[in-house]
Amino acid sequence: MGLGVGIVGLPNIGKSTTFNALTKAQNAESANYPFCTIEPNKAIVPVPDDRLSELAKIVKPERIQYSTVDFVDIAGLVKGASAGEGLGNKFLSNIREVEVILHMVRCFEDDNITHVEGDIDPLRDIEIIESELIFADIQQLDKKVDKLHRTGKADKTVRAAHEFSLELKAHLDDIKPVSTFAKKDDPMFEELDKELRFLSNKAIIYGANVDEDSLLEDNAFVTKVKAHANEVGAEVIVLCAKIEEELCGLEEEEAEEFLTDLGIEESGLNKIIHTAFKKLNLISYFTAGVMEVRAWTIHKGWKAPKSASVIHNDFEKGFIRAEVIAYNDFITCNGENGAKDAGKMRLEGKDYIVNDGDVMHFRFNV
């Protein structure tokens, strides 16, 4: 669907290791030196969903297809990136193309792994990265303000947009992110954000990269990150990138046993994937047939015809109705026929808003 999550952070804090684990392949080079990632690595990552396995037990399909999330491993930023330091603005533009930011933060000490700032201070690291995003937004907005000033003298609408942009610029000049701007509900803001794709307005997930000893009990670094995240309304996922990468080399049963031995119910990566899916405002509906059981990705709030379009555009153009069975009813009734017999299948029209987990079949005519 063209939606992505950008993995950002200072150099050498576990971004590429996390990306490797997410993709279950060594697609991103990991090395103990800054800027080992030069070009942004991209991967389409399946969203773990046990519901598909349960559907497959009933339908016995030839294959299972999961919903996916696009992850982009973006090279490490440093202080001054917005002014061209390190590898500069190139990577800020890569961030502009994603919808959600996974901000990896190092929350462990290890003398064998260098830190670009010399010591471990996650709040300082967060401030460095997020300040650079603000500075980059100021640069973008400055250009827009100049353009509006030149063209708006004789146009009342343009003058209003210019004044609004100056208000937002004053907010950014105080080193406050766009996400905290008081007038975000104004239509003029929506237009600005659509054009400039403000970096500091993107949803953030913090990935606290810890050592094995801190997986079960938060260390002091993680505690600070969680307190900051609570203040800004962000979520924190605690993980050990090194262990997550090791898990990728194991069979499913071995991986589950490994997690059990560590006292962990769910891997940090699965938490990241599920949280990212939610932050992107995505849900899944299912189709269940002998060829495949499949999750289809849609935006939360989409109506049935639009939801059908992700299968094929003709489904939306010629939409007649949707046959819908709630996931729990499908499982409880042991499949489509049982759900029909129990009166659990519904016929829904064009105004039906699809729910997460709906098992659907579309009727159309073109």
C-alpha positions, 0 to 999 in steps of 0.5 A: 500500500506504499506505507512504510516504517523508517528505522532511524537512530545514531550510527552503530546502535543496532539499526541494521542488526534489527533490520536483519532480524526483521527481514530474517536475512542478512540484507543489511550489512552490520559492522562495528563502525558508523555509516556501514549502511549507505543506501537505504535497505528496504524489505517487506515484512510479514505481519505475524497473525495466529488467526491465519493458522486457525483459519487454515486448520479448517480450510486446509489451503495450499498456501497462507499469505500474511499482511505485510509492512514495509521497513526501510533501514536508513543510514545513521544520522549524526548531530548536524545532519540537517546541515550536511554533517555525516552523510547529510540531508540524503537520509533525511529525505529517505525519512520523508518518504515513510509514514512511521519512524522506528527510532532505535536507541542504545540502552546498554553498555559495552566497551567493545562497541563504539558509540559515536557520542563517546558514552551511553545517554539515550535521552541525549541521543533521542534529542540529537535525532529529533532536533535534526528532524526539526531543523530539516523541517525548518529548512523546508518551511523556510523555502515555503514561507519565502515563496508565499511571501513573494506570491501572496501580496495580491492574493488574500488566500496566499497571504493567510497561508503565509501568516499560518506558515509563520506561526508554524515556523515560530513553533519550530524555531523553539525546537518543538516538533510539528507534532505538538503544533496547536493548530494541526486541525486547521485545513491549512496545516493539512495542505502544508503537511501533504506538500512538505511531509514534515519529519517531526510530525511522523508517529514514533516508536522507540526501540530500546536496544538492550543486552540480554540481562535487561530483557526481563527487567528495565535498566536505568536507560530504558526507564528514562526512555519510557518516561520520555515516551510517556511525555510525548505519547509514543510507545516503547518496544524493548528488545535485544537486537543481537538475540532477535537476529539469533532467533532468525536462524532457528526453526519456529519450535526452537525459537519458541523454546529459546524465548521460553527459556529467556522468560519472554512471551513474544519476541521484540520484533513481533511487537515492533511489527504489530505496533507499526501496523497499528501506527500505520492505521492498518487492519486486515480482513481475510479470504479463506479458500482451498487455494489460499487463506490470505490477509488483505491490508486496508486502512481502518475505516474503509468501506467494503467497495474500497476494501475490495479494491485491494484484491482487484480494482474491478471488485470496487467498480462492480461491487454488488455486496459482501458476504461477511463472517466475523472471525470468531464466528467462522472459527466457532462454526468450523467454517463457512458452511457452519456459519451459514447454517448458524445464521452468522453470515451477513450480506453487507452493502456499499456503506459497510465499514470493514472490521479487523478479522472479517472473513469476506467474499465479494460479489461484483459485476463488470 
